């Protein structure tokens, strides 16, 4: 009898376990197990979840057959991860410096991750008092530390030391299939015919049901569908059960996250010449079965979505599937309406706003091939689609595509990997592409397709920049310039709508002169410095430069140096004081916490049940309302004050995106941008909708500062409960890097992070800038391995390649 061996990644995220373990496959599971299935396996003295990454008849050379443990049980009947996703997990583990089990669990929906239940079992005699009080006269009880007093925990610890009790861990599968009551009709035609002849004349409902059953012999109908079809009550069904016309069964019922959403069918629009050219070029690459990333750079309102949808239609006609990513949950309902309006029940959605059950059911629909178009936010990039023909990454520049915590993957890079795997086109769409993406298009790595005209003949809005230093010179503290007040009044009078955006990113994290707009910058990096109230200082978190907070402005001599920032509630109050008759919808984290609340608010605004939509960055993108003729940006400078080399780019992108919400139909739009730095190039170029001009200017700044896309960037972060230990250990890392890299990288730091203390841990960081990616990646893997030796002493070290923020 030949043995079969499984290579399994165990659910123990640690460097020592970050490789497949070999397990023996029991005889009864040989025909069941396959790569991509979840299993329960013994590991040490406990049972854990494992994911099979390979099955083989050969035992690895470095493994002893006598020491092998066997797989305990299978948790699946078929693989939950296909070959592509297993390969992807290996690639991401290498490139994101994450444990492979962390990647595999990120790919799986929550319902397929295991829960672990802990039990305490008596294995020796104990005092009757303990047996009664703690164990309730049972041999085994669930163990939850919160349920025991401190004294009881001390007793349990003593019993464990003396081997009188043992711990048992049980792996529990969280995947729960929702079921509903249904009825299976009898196939006994003779029984049914006899019953029909015996029925009384006045038993009309029973006659109706019986006739229906006879026309659908052996079929299964859900209780809900049957009662809706025949309009019959529970008593009629109960009688039918007693007479054996049907039997009660439980059937699977998929949870539908789109159930409450009203969706109208949407017809394809006629493409203009630029859209048609883009459509043909993308379809040509699909027809050639060739991997090709496209950068679809189209001004706001140029009809990028219509190009996406028509290419998707072409792909679906050729029996392939489509993956459609949007940058955040907030935009998903709007895009789902357009996609499902075009493709109907073929559409599935995946994002973190769904319940675990909804997400599991959508995942299963996709995995079974019942859904051929998937729309979703970042994590949807792992959708278990097979036969993929097209991947779309809308608003590809958005930072929300990058996961901030472990594993730190970027959905755009995962989309490109999957596109290469399937040899298909990948569309990266944006009005303001990330500089790294635009640079790749410039070099011909991506094919650049440009849409320069608004669809349907609409015009780009006129943008006016207001210098808020003049508004506040009178001493009045206000969020509204005279120009914006007048234009708001006009819109209310004309029954037109307004969108007001309050840019809260970087709230109170920097200081600025209210008279001249001066923001203190570090002389070495030319970046805004971070305000530290605890030490009353300004610090650069790239190079460590530190100076005191100025009391007078070094540029104009003013004493009006203030922290900068305000909140949406404060703005709403002032807005209603100015315009008591205005109907205002406020959208921020507080008002959009409940599931579906943001979509309801946008639908309400779309029905013109409000005059003004006030919100944070979440309203800057993707909104398309024909009656919006005015957009106001209340504080354009906030992102400019962040200690980040992306600051100008993020400001330009945000202003361009939010400006694009105005004048999207036949009515001309206007935009008012309020700023303390009206002459800043990011604001002036956004005013003129000049992305090419901004790209040239910002690339020169990046080149001079040795930032991406000219250099790769990596952030090494260390934290410890002892501030000195965090600093000392990261200083040792910096010295080690300097020794091995010498002149081949720029090493900045270590310095405290902008938010230097969280949850009683102190955070420090090193920034690396380098050209030789292979050399530095290899070195960082060695660093990661070495760091495991000090993690037991409380140090936590993480590596983030191409970080989107240094906060």
N, C-alpha and C positions, 0 to 999 in steps of 0.2 A: 504493500500500500504506500503510494507516494504522498509525501507531505506537501502542504501548501502554506506559504508564508505571506503575511500582510505587512506592508510598510505603513506605519501609522504615526501621525502627528498627534500627540496627546495634549489635552487641555490643561497644560501646566506652563504658563508663560514665563520662562526663565531662559537665560542663555545656555545653561547646562542641558536643557531639554529641547533646544531649538533645532532638532533634527528628527528624522523618522526613526521610530523604534520598531524592531521586528517582533511580530507575534505569530504564534502557531494558529492556523485556522482549523477549528474542530471539524470533524468529519461531517456533522450534520449541517454545517454552514458553508461547505465548499461550493455548493451550487448556488449559494445565495449572495455571498460577499463579492463586491466589485469596487474598484477605485471610485472615490467620490461618495461613498456611503459613510454614515455615522455608526459608530459601534461603542459599546461599553467594554472597557478593558481594565485589568488590574494594573495599578501603578504604585509601587511601594506597598504600603499597607492599606490602600484605599482603591475604590473604583472611580474611574474618570471617563469622561467623554473622549473619544478619539475619532479622527477622520482618516480614512484609508487613502493613501496617495499612490499605492502600488500593490499589485498582487503578483507573486512569483512562485515558481516551483523550486527555485534555487535559493539556498541559504547563503546570505552574505558571508564572505570569507572571515570577517573579523567577529562573527557571532557564533557562540557555542549553542548547539541544539539542546544540550542538557539543561541550560538555564532559561530556556524560552518559556514564557507564559502564554496561555491560550486566550483568544478573544472570548469574552463572557457572553455577549449577546449582540445581535444586530438591532439597530434602532430604525432602520429603513428597509423597505422592500426593493428599492431601486436607488441608484445614485442621486444625491441631491446636488452634487457638483459635477459638471461635465469636464472633459479633458481640458478644454480651453481655460476654464476658471481655475483648475488645479495648476496649470502652467502659469497663469496670471498671478496666482498667490505666491509662487516661487519667485517670479520677477519682482513683485512688489516688496517681498520680504528683503530682497537684496538691495533694492534702490531706496527704500524708505527707512532702513535700519530698524525694522520692526520684527517681532517674533512671528513666525509663520502661522502659528495658531491664532494670533491676533488678526492677521489678514483673513484667514479662513472664516473666522467668526464675524468679521466685518462684511464679508461677501454674503453670508447666510442671513436670512431674516431672523428676527428675535425669537420667533416661535420654534426655530430649529436649533437654538442654543440650549444647552442643558441647564437644569437646576440641580443643585446638590442638596439632599436632605441628610442631616446628621442625626444619628441615633446613639444612645448609650445603652449597652447591654451588660447585664450582670453576669460575671463568669466565676464568681466565688461568693462565699457566704458573707453577708454584711449584717450589721445590727438591725433588729426588727424596726427600730425607730426610723432609721434611714430608709429601710425598704418601704415603710408605710408612707413617711412624709415626702420623700423625694421621688420614689419609684411607684407610689400608689399601688403597691403590691403586684407590680408587673415586672417581668424579666427584662423588658426593653421599653424605653421611652424616647420620644423625639428630643433632640438637644437644641435649645435656643437660649443662648446665654442671658438674653434679656428677661427670660421667664424665671430665672433663679436669683435668689438673694446673694449678697456677697458671702455670707456664711455658708450657704449651700454650695457655692462655687468652690470655696476652700475645701469643703468635705469631698466634693467630686474630684478635685485635683489630687487629694491624698489617696483616694481609692484608685485613681489611675496609676499613681506612682507605685502602689502596692499590688498592681495587676489584678485588682478585684473587679474592675470594669474595663470594657474596651469600647472604642469608638467604631461605629460603622457608618460609612457614607454611601448613600444610594443615589445613583444617577437617575434623574427624572426627566423624561422627554416633555418639553413644553408644547409641542405641536398638538393642537386640539382642533379637530374638524367639527364644524358646526353642523348640527343635524336638525331636521324638521319632520313633523308627523306627515306621513303619506299613506296612501291606500293602494294596495295591489289588487286589481280586479281578478275575479275568478275566471278560469278558462273552461269551466264545466258548463257548456251550452245547455245541456239537458236540465241541469239544476235551475239555471236562470229562466229557461222557457217555462218550466213547471211553476216557478215562483210567480212569473208574470201572469199566468192563467189563474193563479189562486188569489191574486191581489184583489181587494175590494175596489169598487168603482171610485169611491171618494178618496183613495190613497194616491192622490195626483203626484205628490212629490216623490213617493217611492216608485211610482210608475216611470216618472221622468228619469230618476237615477238608474233604475234597472235597465231601461232602454239604452241609456248612455253606456252602461257597462257592457251590454251585449254588442254594442257597436265598437268597443275598444277592448276586446277580450285579452286578459293577461297584462294589460298596460299598468304602469304605476303613475299615479297622479298625487301631487302634494295636496294636503288638506286645503291650503289657501287657494290654490288654482281651481280645485274641484268646486269649492263652495262659491267662488267668484263666477265660475262658468255656469253653474246650475241654480244658483241662489237657493241653497238648501241649508237647513240648520243642523246642529250637532245631533239632535234626536233622530233625524232621518238616517244619518251615518251610523248611529249606534244600532238602529234596527237592522241595517244592512250587514253590520258585523255579526250580529246574533244569527242572521239567516245565512251567513257564510257566502254572501255575494262578493265580499271583499275581505281582505285582511289588513290589519294595521302594521306598517313598517316605518323605520326611520331612514330618511334619505339625506345625503349630503346637501347642504345649502351654502353656497358661496356668498360671503359678505360682499356687498357692493358699495364701495365708497362714493360712487357717483349717483347713488339712488335719489338723493334729494336735489340733485342738480338738474335744472331744466336746460335741455340742449336742443337747439334747432339745427336742422340740416343746412349745411353751408355749401353753396356751389363754388366751383373753381372760377377765379377771376381771369380776365384776359391780361396776359403779361405784356409789359412794354418791351422795347427793343433790348434794354440792358438786362432785364429779368430773363427774357427769352434766351439771350446769349449764355447767361449763367446756367440756366436750366439745361441747355443743350450740352455744355461742356461737362457738367457733373454727370449727366445721364450717359454721355459717351464713355467716361471712365468706368461707370458701373457696367455698361454693356461689354467693355473690354476685360471685365473682372480684374481690375487693377487698383492697387492701393494708391490713393492720391488725396492728401489733405488740401482742402480749398479754404482760403480766407475770403469769406463773403463780406467785404467791407461796404456797408451801405448806410447812408445818412439816415437819421431817425425818420420813420414814416416812408421809407423807400420800398417797402414790400418784400423784405427778406423772408418773412413768414410764409408768404404765398409761394415763393421759390421753394422753400423747404417742403411745403405740402405737395406741390406738383411733382417734385423729384421723388418724394415718398410714394406718391400714387404710381409712378412709373416702376419703382422698385417692387411694390406690392403686386402689381400686375404680373411681375416675373417671379412670383411665389417666394419672395425673400421677405425678411422682417426688418423693422426700422426701430432704432433707439433714438429718442428725442430728449435731450437734456435741457433743463432750464435752471438758472442759477439759484433759485430759492423757492421754498414752499409757497411763499406769497404769490408768485407768478404762475404757479401750476394750474389753479382753477381757470384762469383766463386762457392759457394755452390749451388746456384740456378741452375747453369749449370749442375752440377752433379745430383741434385735431379730431375730437370725437364727432363734431358736427360734419366733418368730411369723411371719416372712416368708420363711424358707428361702433358696434359692439366689438370690433377688432381691437379697440383701444383699452389699454390697462394703465393704471397709474401707480407709481411707487415713490413714496417719500416718507420722511420721519413723522409727518403729521397724522398718518393713519394709525389706527389701533394695531396692536400686534396681530390680531385676528384678521383684520382687513388686509394687512400687508402680506400675511401668509397666504390668504386666498388669492390675492392678485398674483403673487409669486407662483402659485401652483397653476393658475390659468396660463401664465407665460410659459412655464416649464412644460405644460401639456401641449402647447401649441395652439391654445384656444384664443390667445391674444397675439397679434402680429405687429402691433405698434405699441411701444412703451413710452410714456411721458413721465418724467420725474426729475427730482432734484439730484444733488450730488451722488447719493448712494445708489440711484437707479442705474448708474454706469455698470453695476454688477448684475443687472437683470439676466436671468438664465435663458436668454434668447438663443436659439440655434439658427443657423442659416441666415445670419445677419447680412443685409445688403446695403445698409446706409446708417451712418451715425451722424447726428446733428448736435452741435454744442452751441446753443443760443447764448448771446451775450458772453462770449468766451473769455472776456477780460475780467469777469467778476471774481472777486476774491473768495466768495462763498464756495467755489468749486474746490478749494483747498481745505482739507481737514486740519484743524488746528492742533488736535491731540492725537495720540498714537492710535493707529498707524497714520502718519502724515502724508497721505496720498493726494494727488491732484487729479480730479475727475477728467480734466482735459487730456492729461498724459495717459490715463487709463483708456480713454476713448481712442486715442491715436494708436495705442498698443493693440487694442481689439480690431481696429481698422486694418492694421498691418497683418494681423493674424488671419483675418477673413479675406484680405486682398480686395478692399472695397473703398469707395470714397468716404471721406470724413469732412463735413462742412463745419467750419468754425465761423460763426456769424457775429458781427458787432459793428456798431457805428464808430466805436472808439477802441480798436483792438489793443491788447496788451502790447507794449513795445517789443517784448520778446517774440510774440507771434508775428508782428508786422516786419520785424527784422528777418525772420525766417522766410517770409513771403518775398522780401526784397532780394534775398540770396537765391530764390528759386526753389527752396526746400518745400514751400507750399505754393500753390498756384493762386495768384491774387485775382479776384473778381470784384469789380467795383460797381455799386449802384449810386449814381450821383443825383438822381431826380426823385422827388417824392411821388408816390403812386397817386393816380387819380388827379394829377394836376395841382395838388395842394402845394403851398409855398412854405419855405422855412420861416419860422417866426422872426420878427425883429427883436433884437436883444439890446436892452439898455442897462448899463452898469452905473450904479449909484454909489457915490463916495459917502459912506456912513459917518466919516469924521465930520463932515459939514453938518449932517443932520443932528449929531450929538453935541456940536459946538455950543449950542444954546443952553446946554446943561440938562435938557429933557432926556430922561431915560426911556427909550422907546424901541420897539422892534420894527417899526414901520416908518419908512421915509415918506415925505410928502407926495412924491411921485407914485409910490405904490398905493398910498391911501386913495389918491384921486382915481387911479386905474381900477382899484377894487370897487369904488363907488359907481364908476361907469358900468362895470360888469353887472352889478346888482340891479342897476337901473335898466339895463338892456336884457335882463333875464338870461345872461350867459354865465358860464361857470369858471371857477378859478382853482388852481392847485397851488398850495403854499408849502414849500419844503423847508424844514428846519434841520440843518446839518448838525447833528449832535455828536458825530464821531470826534473823539479827542476832547470831550467835555472837560473844561477846567484843567487841562493837562499842560497848558503853556500860558505864558504871559504876553501881553501885547499893549503897545501904547495906543490909547484911544484917540490921540490927536494926529499922529502921523502914520499909524499902522505898523510901526517897528516891532519885530519879533526878535529877541536875542538869539543869535546863532553861534554855534561852536566854530572857532577860527580854523580848526583842523579839517572838519568834515563839511562845513557850511550847511549844517542841518539845524533845525529848531531844537533847542534844548528843552529837556523835560523839567517841569516844576516839581520840586520835592518840598512839601510843607514841613515835614518832620525836621529837616536840617536847614530850612529856609535858604535853599540853594537851587541853582539850575545845573543840570548835568547832561553831558552827551553820553549816550549809552552805546556808542560805537567805539570811541577812543578813550573815554574816561575823563575828558576835560570837565572841570567844575568851576563855577564862579557864583558869587552871591547874587541875589535878586536885586536888580537896580531899583533905586528909589526915584530916580529921574531918568528920562529917556535920553540915551547917549546921542540920539540922532536929532531931536528937536528941543530937548531940555524940559519937556512937559513932565509934570508929576502924576499924570493920569495913566500910570502903569497898572493894569488890572489883569486878573485871571479872566479867561474868556469862556463864555458858555451860557446857555439858558435852556429852559425846558418847554415842552409843547403845551403843558397846562397853563403856564404863565402867558404864553403867546395866545392861546385860545381865550383867556380872560380879557386880554387887551383887545383882541379882535372883536369880541362881543360888546365891549365897552364902546368901541368906535362904531360898530354896525350892529345895533341891537336886533335889527330885523333879519340879519343874515342867518341862514341855516348852515351850521358848521358840522362837519364830520371830522373828528380827531382820530388819527390812526397812529398809534405808537405801540410799544411793547405792552403797556398796561391795558389798552383797549382791544388788543387782538389776541389775548391769551387763549380765549375759548376757541375750540375747534370750529372752523368754518366762519368765524367772526369777520375776518378780513374780506373773504369773498362776499359775505352778506353786505358789508359796508360798500364795497365797490359796485355791487349790483344796485344798491340803493342810490349811489351817486350817479351811476349810469342811467337810472330812471329819472334823473333830475329832481330827486327828492331832497337835495341839498345844493347850496350855492357854492360852498367853499370846502375843499378837501385839504385839511391840514395834517401833515405827517412828517415822519423822518425819512431816511434814505429809502425805506421800503416803497415809497410812492414814486420814486425817480424813474423807474423802468417799466416798460411793457404796457402801461396804461394807454388805452385808445378810446377817448371820449370825444365825439364830434362837437359838443357844446363848450369844451374848454378852450377859451381864447386868451387866458392870462395865466402865466406861471410866475410865481414870486419865489426867489431864493433868499431867505432871510439872513443867512450868515455864510457867505461863500468861502470865508477864510479858514474855517475850523480845521479842515484836513490839511491846509497849508502849514499849520502850526505843529504838526506831528513830527516827532524825531525819526523820520523814515525817508529813505531816498525815493520812495514811491509817491510822496506827498503831492507833488505837482501833477503827476499823472492821474492820481485818484481824483483830484479837484477838477481837472479838465474833463475826465470821463463823467463825473457826477453832474457837472453843470451842463454838459452836452446832452446827457440822457434826460435830465429833468426838463431842459428847454424843449426837447422833442415831444413833450406831452401837449404842447400848445399848437393850435391851428392845424389839426390833422385832417380836417374835412375842408369844406369850401370857405369857412370863415377864417380870416387872417388872424394869426396868433401874435401875441406879444409876451416878452419875458423881461422881468425886472430882477437884476442880480444886485444885491446889496453887499458891499464889501468895504473893508478898511484898507485894502491893498488893490485898488481898482486897476493899477498899472501893471500888476503882476502878469507875466506872459501867459500863464495858464488861464487866467480870467479873460484877458484880451483875445486870445486865440479861440477860446470857447465862445466868446461873444460873436465872432465872425464865422463860427462853425468850421474852423480851419484845422482839421485833423492833420493833413500833410505838413502844415506849417509847425504845428505842435510837435509832431514826430521828429522833424529835423532839429528843432531847438532842444528838445529833451534828450535826444540821442547824443548831442554835443556835450550836454551836462553829464550824462552817464559815462561818456568816454573819458572826460576829464577826471571824474571821481572814481573811475575804475569799478563801475557797478555793472550789473547785468543790463543788456545782453552781451556786453563785451567780456565780462568775467562771470564765472559761476560763483554763487554765494552759498555758504553753509553757516548755520548757527548752531553752536554747541552750548547747551544749557546745563548747569548743575544746580542742584538745590540740596539744602541740609537744614536741620533744625538749629544747628549752630552756625551763625553767620561766618565766624572765622574759618570753620572747617570747609564751608562751601567755597570761600575765597581761596584758601590754601590749596585745596584739591584742584581747582580750576587753574590756578597759577602753575601747578605742576604739569597740567595738561598743555598749557600754553608753551612751557619750556620744552616739553617733549615734542610738540609740533614744530617749534622753531628748529630743533636739532635735526628732525627728519625732513623738513621742507626747505630749510635754509632760505634761498631767494625765490623759491618757486610759488610762493603764496604771500599775500598780505594778511597778517594776523593782527586783529584789533581786539584789545582787551587782555585779561578779563575785566569786566565792569559790572556793577549791579544792573539788573534789568530795570526798565522804567517803572514797572510795578515790582518793587524789590522784595516785598514780603507778602505772602499769601498763605493762609491756613497754618500759621506758625512755622513756615519754611522760608528760608532766604534764597533768593534766586540771583545767579550771576551768569554772564554769557560771554562767549568769544565769537567774533565774526571772522570768517575766512573768505578771502577773495582769491580766486585761482583760475588758471587756464587749463591745466592738465587734469581733466576729470578722473581718468583712470587711476592716476597716481594718488590723488587725494581720497578717492572712494576706498581704495585698498587700505590706506592709512587709517581712515575713519572706522573701517571694520575691525582693524587691529585695536584701535582705541576702545571701541565698544566691547570687545572681548575682555580687554584688560580692566575696563571699568567695573566688570562684574565682581572683581576681587574686593572692591571697596564698597559695593552696595550693601553688604551685610553691616557695614559701620554707619549706615544711615544716609549715604550719599545717593542721590538719583541723578543720572546723566542721560540726556537725550540729544539726538542729532536731527536737525531739520534742514533739508536741502531746499534751496530757493524759498526761504520763508516769506510769507506775504505780509508779515508784520513783525516788528521788533518790540512790541509792547508786552 
